[in-house]
Each structure stands twice: as C-alpha cells, then as structure tokens.
Amino acid sequence: MTAHLQRGLGVALWRQVADGIRAGIANGLAGEAGRLPPEAELAQRFGVNRHTVRAAISALAHEGVLESQQGRGTYVRRRQRLVYPIGERTRFSAGLGDQARDTSSEMVGTAREPSTLWVATALGIETGKTVIRVESLGKADGVPVSRSTSWFDARLFDGIAELFSSTGSMTAALAGFGVRDYRRASTSIEARHAEEADTRELNLAPGAIVLVTRAVNCDLSGQPVQCSVTRFAADRVELSVEAPAPGSSG
C-alpha cells in the first residue's frame, strides 16, 4: 500500500516519510521484532526513492527512535517514553518522579524585554511593560526532554533569573520571592514541528515533532506569577492531563 505524501507544501519529503514511519511504527510497521521493512519496500510504500527513505531513517536515528544494526537492519529502540503529568501542581522533577534516576533544570538564557500581548494578558499587566524572560532546559538522566521559556513581571521578580540559575529549581526561585506555593491556572497543548532552537537544545533532527504547552501559574491568592511556553520532545515524553481534585476551583 502506497502512502500519499503532500508535495509543494514546504515540508520536505524526507520529513514526511520520517513522520510516516513514526506513525507506522505505532501501527505495527516494525512487527513484533521491532525491525523496519527494507529500504526498497519503504521507498515503494511512500512512493519515493531510497535516498529519501535513508534520510528519513537517519533523522529518526538521530532522534533516538531507530537504531541501525550492522548486517541485521534497522530496529525500533524499545525505550519507554517518560510520562509527564499536567495538573494543578505541575513541577518538573516531581512530575517525572522515579521514572529517571536524575533530573535537572538549567538556565540557558535570560533577558529583560517588553511584554507581548499574550504575556501581558497572562501576567495581568499592561502590554509593553518590562518582563524577565528565562530560558531553561530540562534533562532526565542527562537526556534533554524539555525546553522552556518563562516570563515574570520585572517589578515583582527582579533577580529571579539569577536565583533560578543558582538553585536549578523554579519552585525554589519563586520561594525566594515569597511565593511558597503556586498552582497551575491554565494549560493548552499543541503539537508542531520543532524550530531551530528546539532542535539544537533538545538534540532533535530538523522538523521533529514537539509537544508545546502554554501555561499560567498563580499563587494561592490567584495572582499570576509566571507564564511559560514549554517544548517537549514528543518521542521522549508523553503528556498526561490530570483531572482537577474534588472541590478544586481549577
């Protein structure tokens, strides 16, 4: 059966084949042994040449989805994705729990900048007011799994970037400003192809799929303290949305 690719839409054929192989794996393409069909068979399936198939397989190998075994073929890596809960109290290290031996968050950039409409609305400030942007990278057992961009009202959290950099914990950084606890007020989730910064920081092939969350955190009085956009490597992390606890106002 030939899969139909969309030509002329700006998405490279090899990327479409890679996404097709990824979807095919979920539907049994690799069989019980986890071995992909030969390149010639995949080329016929997708209606492309073997060079395009080879580029797609190379990209998936780079992302950790596949591995080539000399003289045996190409196999699916039997690595279980991490399950990351999205709930009232979403915390990176606590969320991964005992799924990883070691978790860490590190700051990879920061800046002061005027707030955009979304950031201003999320934080309850006027558009254009100064905010502090913090870029961070989350790792599990040394493997990058998430890349986050967070914003804070500069009038309330001046110095939070330095505190986060020294503690490696956003919870600890907020506590340093008197926010002892906070709750997730809202989260939206979408899937898209990774952008250049995501491929570099998360060690992905160009065009890999990332799961993107937009979130707002509030203190216990309901005052917004942080908004963020987080990109998760889709082949490494599965997002699990938790139902609000009984009696919760969320």
C-alpha positions in Angstrom: 0.0 0.0 0.0 1.4 3.4 -1.0 1.2 6.2 1.4 0.4 9.6 -0.2 2.8 12.4 0.5 2.0 16.1 0.0 4.3 17.8 -2.4 4.8 21.6 -2.7 3.6 22.5 0.8 7.0 23.4 2.2 7.6 20.2 4.2 10.5 18.2 2.8 9.6 14.7 1.5 12.2 13.0 3.8 10.5 14.7 6.8 7.1 13.5 5.7 8.5 10.0 5.3 10.0 10.2 8.8 6.6 11.2 10.2 5.0 8.4 8.2 7.5 5.8 9.6 6.9 7.1 13.1 3.1 6.7 12.7 3.6 3.3 11.0 5.7 2.1 14.0 2.7 2.8 16.3 0.5 0.8 13.9 2.8 -2.3 13.7 5.0 -1.4 10.8 8.1 -2.8 12.6 6.4 -6.0 13.7 6.9 -7.8 17.0 10.7 -8.0 16.5 10.9 -4.2 16.0 12.6 -4.4 12.7 11.7 -2.0 9.9 11.0 -3.3 6.4 13.9 -2.9 3.9 14.6 0.5 2.4 13.3 -0.7 -1.0 10.0 -1.7 0.5 9.7 1.6 2.4 10.5 3.5 -0.8 7.7 1.7 -2.6 5.3 2.3 0.3 5.9 6.1 0.3 6.4 6.5 -3.4 9.9 8.0 -3.1 13.5 6.9 -3.9 15.7 5.0 -1.4 17.8 8.2 -0.8 14.8 9.9 0.7 14.0 6.9 2.8 17.6 6.8 4.0 17.4 10.5 5.0 14.2 9.8 7.0 15.7 6.8 8.8 18.9 8.9 9.6 16.7 11.6 11.1 14.8 9.2 13.3 18.0 7.5 14.4 19.4 11.0 15.4 16.2 11.5 17.4 16.7 8.1 19.1 13.6 6.5 17.6 15.6 4.0 15.4 19.0 2.3 15.5 20.8 0.5 12.7 22.5 -2.8 13.5 25.3 -3.8 11.2 24.2 -6.7 9.0 20.8 -7.0 10.7 18.8 -4.0 9.6 17.1 -1.1 11.3 15.3 -1.5 14.6 13.0 0.5 16.8 14.6 1.5 20.1 12.5 -0.1 22.8 12.6 2.9 25.0 9.6 3.8 27.0 8.6 7.4 26.9 8.5 9.4 30.2 5.1 10.3 31.4 4.8 14.0 32.5 1.7 14.9 34.4 -0.1 18.2 33.7 -2.1 19.1 36.8 -2.8 21.6 39.5 0.7 21.4 40.8 3.0 20.8 37.8 6.7 20.5 38.8 9.4 19.2 36.5 11.4 17.0 38.9 8.4 15.9 41.0 6.4 15.2 37.8 9.0 12.7 36.5 9.2 11.1 39.9 11.1 7.7 39.9 11.0 7.4 36.1 14.5 8.8 35.9 17.5 8.4 38.2 18.5 12.0 37.9 16.6 15.1 36.7 17.9 18.7 36.3 16.8 22.1 35.1 19.4 24.6 33.9 19.2 28.1 32.7 20.3 28.6 29.1 19.5 32.3 28.7 17.7 35.3 30.1 16.7 38.8 29.1 14.6 41.8 30.1 12.1 42.7 27.4 8.7 44.4 26.8 5.8 42.1 27.3 3.8 40.8 24.3 0.0 40.8 24.3 -0.1 37.1 25.4 2.5 37.5 28.2 0.9 40.7 29.4 -2.6 39.2 29.5 -1.3 36.0 31.3 0.5 38.1 33.9 -2.2 40.7 34.3 -0.1 43.6 33.3 -0.1 46.2 30.5 1.3 45.3 27.1 4.8 46.6 26.8 5.6 46.5 30.5 9.1 45.1 31.3 9.2 41.3 32.0 12.1 39.0 32.7 12.4 36.1 30.2 14.1 32.9 31.4 15.1 30.1 29.0 15.7 26.7 30.6 16.5 23.1 29.6 15.1 20.1 31.5 17.0 16.8 31.4 16.3 13.3 32.6 19.3 11.1 33.1 21.3 13.5 31.1 19.0 13.5 28.1 17.3 16.8 27.2 13.5 16.3 27.3 12.1 19.9 27.6 12.9 23.4 26.7 11.0 26.2 28.4 10.6 29.9 28.1 9.1 31.6 31.2 8.2 35.2 31.8 7.9 37.2 35.1 6.8 40.7 36.0 10.1 42.6 36.4 8.6 44.8 39.1 7.9 41.8 41.3 10.6 39.3 40.4 13.7 41.3 39.7 16.6 38.9 40.1 14.7 35.6 39.6 16.9 34.5 36.7 20.0 34.6 39.0 18.1 32.7 41.7 16.9 30.1 39.3 20.4 29.7 37.9 21.9 29.1 41.3 19.2 26.7 42.6 18.2 24.9 39.4 14.6 25.0 40.6 11.9 27.3 39.6 10.0 26.4 42.8 12.9 27.5 44.9 13.4 30.6 42.9 9.8 31.7 43.4 10.0 30.8 47.1 12.9 33.3 47.3 10.3 36.0 46.4 7.8 34.8 49.0 5.8 32.6 46.7 5.8 29.5 48.9 3.3 27.6 46.7 1.6 28.1 43.4 -1.0 26.3 41.2 -1.5 25.8 37.5 -4.3 28.2 36.4 -4.4 27.1 32.8 -2.6 24.9 30.2 -3.0 24.5 26.5 -1.3 21.8 24.5 -0.5 21.5 20.8 1.9 19.5 18.6 4.1 21.1 15.9 7.5 20.7 14.1 10.5 21.7 16.2 12.1 25.1 15.5 15.8 25.6 15.1 16.4 26.4 18.8 14.5 23.4 19.8 16.4 21.0 17.5 19.7 22.4 18.9 18.8 22.3 22.6 16.8 19.1 22.5 19.2 17.3 20.1 16.5 16.7 17.5 16.6 16.3 13.8 15.1 19.3 11.8 11.3 19.1 11.7 11.0 16.6 14.6 7.7 16.8 16.5 7.5 18.6 19.8 4.6 18.9 22.2 4.1 22.6 23.2 2.3 23.7 26.3 1.3 27.3 27.2 0.8 27.6 30.9 0.0 30.2 33.6 0.9 29.7 37.3 -0.7 31.7 40.1 0.0 32.0 43.8 -2.6 30.7 46.3 -4.4 34.1 46.2 -4.9 33.8 42.4 -2.3 36.3 41.4 -0.4 35.3 38.2 3.3 34.8 39.0 4.6 33.0 35.9 3.6 32.2 32.3 5.6 29.8 30.1 5.8 28.0 26.8 7.5 24.6 27.1 8.5 22.3 24.2 8.7 18.6 24.9 10.5 16.1 22.6 7.5 14.0 21.5 9.5 10.8 21.2 10.8 11.1 24.8 7.8 12.5 26.7 4.1 11.7 26.9 1.9 14.4 28.5 -0.8 13.2 30.9 -3.5 15.7 31.8 -4.7 15.1 35.4 -8.3 15.8 36.4 -8.8 18.5 39.0 -9.1 17.3 42.5 -12.6 17.2 44.0 -13.5 20.7 45.3 -10.8 22.4 43.3 -11.6 25.7 41.7 -9.4 24.8 38.7 
